[in-house]
Amino acid sequence: VRPNPVSNQGRFQVQVREKQHVEAVLYNVLGQKVRTLHDGSIESNTPRTLSLDGSSLTSGIYFVRVRGDTFQTTKKVTLAQ
């Protein structure tokens, strides 16, 4: 996620080798789902930019988990208001 720390808006790119369903979810440090950032299909070899709007969130540490049919990754995001 760029920038990191995020103040109001952050962005990150997702690119997959094969067309697949991808879900990107923001979690707090307690593991509670805060919001879904993306839930749908992503075409193969086409970068998809996803946004994180942090304007209504409190400062702290969050995690973005991105899962597809063939992968899963989690990135730490610091939100500083």
N, C-alpha and C positions, 0 to 999 in steps of 0.2 A: 504494500500500500504506500502510495506516495502522496503527499509528504508524510513522514512519520517522525515526530508526532503530528497528528492531525488536529487542526483547530476547528474548522467547520466542515470542510469538504476534502475527501480523499478519493483517490482513484487507483484501480489496479486492473491489469489485463489478464485475461484467461485465454489460452489457445490450446486446442485439442487436436490430436492427430486424426481422430475419426469423429464424425458427427455423433453426438451423444447428449443425453440429458445431464445438465449440470445444475447443482444447487450450491449457492454461496450464502452462508448464514453467519450473522454476527452474534457472538456469545460474550457474556460478561465473565469475570473471574470466578464466579460461582458455578459456571457451566450452564447458566440459564440463557435460553434463546432470547435475544433482544429484538432482532428483526431479520427478515429474509431479504438479501440483497439481489438475488437472482434465483429463479426457479424455472428452467426451461431448456430448450434445445440450443446447442451451439454448433455451428457448422465447422467442418474440418478445416484446419490450417488457416482460419480466419480469426485474427485477434479480436476479442470482444472486451471493450472497456466497461468496467462496472464501477459505480459510484458509491461512496459511503458518505451519507449526510450525517454529520455529528452535531449539528446545531441544537438538537433537542436532547442530547445525551449529556450525562455528567462526566466530568474529567475522570480518567482512570485508564486501566488496562482492559483491553478487549481482545478477542480472538476471532479471526475470520476463517471459517472452515469451508473449503471448496471441495465438493465431491462430485465425481462423475462416475460413469459406468466402469471406467478402467483406472481411476486414480483417486487419491484423496490427499489434501495438503492443508495445513493449518499455519496461519501467520499471526504473529502478535502485533497489535496496534495500540499505540499510546494516544489517548485523546486528551488534549490540553486546551481547556477553554479559557 
